[in-house]
Amino acid sequence: MKRLTLVFLFLTFCGTAFAGESQLQKATNVINEIMGTPDKGIPDELLERAVCVGIVPSQLKFALGLGGTYGRGVLVCRKGGNGAWDAPSMFTLGAASIGFQIGGKATDVVFLVMNPEGMKKLVQDSVKLGAELSAAAGPVGRSAEGATDAQLHAEILSYSRTRGLFAGASLDGAVLKQDNDDNEKLYGRKVTAKEILIDGTMRTPRAAQALDSALTKYSPKGGQAFARV
């Protein structure tokens, strides 16, 4: 009986660990598919300015009296703010809203962190977008010429893709929380988002190398340097 219990726990752990790796692969697919159509993707100059990119593959939207969203995501930042794309940190993204529809649909969410100040705020245990970080729906297309002043000064620019339609989408009111359990499974020990994203003390896991390669393909350099504190 004890042996069966150990086997069950091992399989449960492996299944959860592989779920994190699956999110990394899905995030890679989302970036490749979105940037593969530049006329309808993220403007190159905005991606070049970004210090981090967050991807939430297939965020679930639901509504049953009290509507809302929930998804598990991956945040990747440039080492030191302006270096190569570095190790990922896992997070959850959720928001609640009042609604009267019954149903649901899956949506991919992508957001850019546009400066080191926004990057440092995101490593808190929990942060409310639009309140603690300025957020705006991002412009779509080959260039950012049509971007508004609010978009150009936002700390986070966000996008969504549902059923193939990619557009700027506001994340105001959404709450981003660090997924410490998934980070522990990914790195094999307890590790904070600050250690991963700002201190740069973690090596990129094999499962995340394809995502780093995809981001390097579309934005090999850019960002803004920051001082580690």
Solvent accessible surface area in square Angstrom, and as a share of the most:
residue,aa,sasa,rsa
1,M,186,0.83
2,K,161,0.68
3,R,196,0.71
4,L,122,0.61
5,T,63,0.36
6,L,110,0.55
7,V,74,0.42
8,F,130,0.54
9,L,101,0.50
10,F,126,0.53
11,L,109,0.54
12,T,70,0.41
13,F,108,0.45
14,C,28,0.17
15,G,42,0.41
16,T,47,0.27
17,A,23,0.18
18,F,123,0.51
19,A,54,0.42
20,G,9,0.09
21,E,74,0.33
22,S,46,0.29
23,Q,24,0.11
24,L,0,0.00
25,Q,92,0.41
26,K,90,0.38
27,A,0,0.00
28,T,8,0.05
29,N,61,0.31
30,V,7,0.04
31,I,4,0.02
32,N,57,0.29
33,E,92,0.41
34,I,7,0.03
35,M,12,0.06
36,G,49,0.47
37,T,75,0.43
38,P,51,0.32
39,D,93,0.48
40,K,140,0.59
41,G,0,0.00
42,I,4,0.02
43,P,0,0.00
44,D,79,0.41
45,E,71,0.32
46,L,1,0.01
47,L,4,0.02
48,E,89,0.40
49,R,91,0.33
50,A,0,0.00
51,V,0,0.00
52,C,0,0.00
53,V,0,0.00
54,G,0,0.00
55,I,0,0.00
56,V,0,0.00
57,P,7,0.04
58,S,63,0.41
59,Q,7,0.03
60,L,96,0.48
61,K,70,0.30
62,F,94,0.39
63,A,21,0.16
64,L,129,0.64
65,G,40,0.39
66,L,102,0.51
67,G,4,0.04
68,G,8,0.08
69,T,31,0.18
70,Y,101,0.38
71,G,5,0.05
72,R,96,0.35
73,G,1,0.01
74,V,0,0.00
75,L,5,0.03
76,V,0,0.00
77,C,1,0.01
78,R,1,0.00
79,K,91,0.39
80,G,15,0.14
81,G,0,0.00
82,N,78,0.40
83,G,29,0.28
84,A,74,0.57
85,W,15,0.05
86,D,19,0.10
87,A,1,0.00
88,P,0,0.00
89,S,1,0.01
90,M,4,0.02
91,F,2,0.01
92,T,22,0.13
93,L,1,0.00
94,G,18,0.17
95,A,36,0.28
96,A,81,0.63
97,S,65,0.42
98,I,133,0.67
99,G,18,0.18
100,F,180,0.75
101,Q,139,0.62
102,I,147,0.74
103,G,47,0.45
104,G,56,0.54
105,K,91,0.39
106,A,56,0.44
107,T,1,0.00
108,D,19,0.10
109,V,5,0.03
110,V,1,0.00
111,F,0,0.00
112,L,0,0.00
113,V,0,0.00
114,M,3,0.01
115,N,30,0.15
116,P,11,0.07
117,E,103,0.46
118,G,0,0.00
119,M,2,0.01
120,K,66,0.28
121,K,67,0.28
122,L,0,0.00
123,V,26,0.15
124,Q,75,0.33
125,D,111,0.58
126,S,50,0.32
127,V,1,0.01
128,K,91,0.39
129,L,1,0.00
130,G,36,0.35
131,A,75,0.58
132,E,83,0.37
133,L,2,0.01
134,S,51,0.33
135,A,20,0.15
136,A,16,0.13
137,A,34,0.26
138,G,5,0.04
139,P,20,0.13
140,V,57,0.33
141,G,10,0.10
142,R,143,0.52
143,S,49,0.31
144,A,13,0.10
145,E,160,0.72
146,G,73,0.70
147,A,16,0.12
148,T,76,0.44
149,D,101,0.53
150,A,69,0.53
151,Q,30,0.13
152,L,73,0.36
153,H,133,0.59
154,A,5,0.04
155,E,20,0.09
156,I,0,0.00
157,L,1,0.00
158,S,0,0.00
159,Y,1,0.00
160,S,23,0.15
161,R,45,0.17
162,T,28,0.16
163,R,216,0.79
164,G,68,0.65
165,L,133,0.66
166,F,23,0.10
167,A,40,0.31
168,G,28,0.27
169,A,28,0.22
170,S,69,0.45
171,L,19,0.09
172,D,90,0.47
173,G,32,0.30
174,A,5,0.04
175,V,45,0.26
176,L,0,0.00
177,K,106,0.45
178,Q,23,0.10
179,D,11,0.06
180,N,81,0.42
181,D,93,0.48
182,D,15,0.08
183,N,0,0.00
184,E,62,0.28
185,K,66,0.28
186,L,34,0.17
187,Y,33,0.12
188,G,68,0.66
189,R,116,0.42
190,K,159,0.68
191,V,8,0.04
192,T,72,0.42
193,A,3,0.02
194,K,77,0.33
195,E,50,0.22
196,I,0,0.00
197,L,7,0.03
198,I,6,0.03
199,D,41,0.21
200,G,16,0.15
201,T,86,0.50
202,M,24,0.11
203,R,218,0.79
204,T,37,0.21
205,P,22,0.14
206,R,207,0.75
207,A,36,0.28
208,A,1,0.00
209,Q,93,0.42
210,A,51,0.40
211,L,1,0.00
212,D,19,0.10
213,S,72,0.46
214,A,7,0.05
215,L,1,0.00
216,T,62,0.36
217,K,146,0.62
218,Y,50,0.19
219,S,4,0.03
220,P,91,0.57
221,K,148,0.63
222,G,19,0.18
223,G,20,0.20
224,Q,77,0.34
225,A,69,0.54
226,F,27,0.11
227,A,74,0.57
228,R,121,0.44
229,V,136,0.78
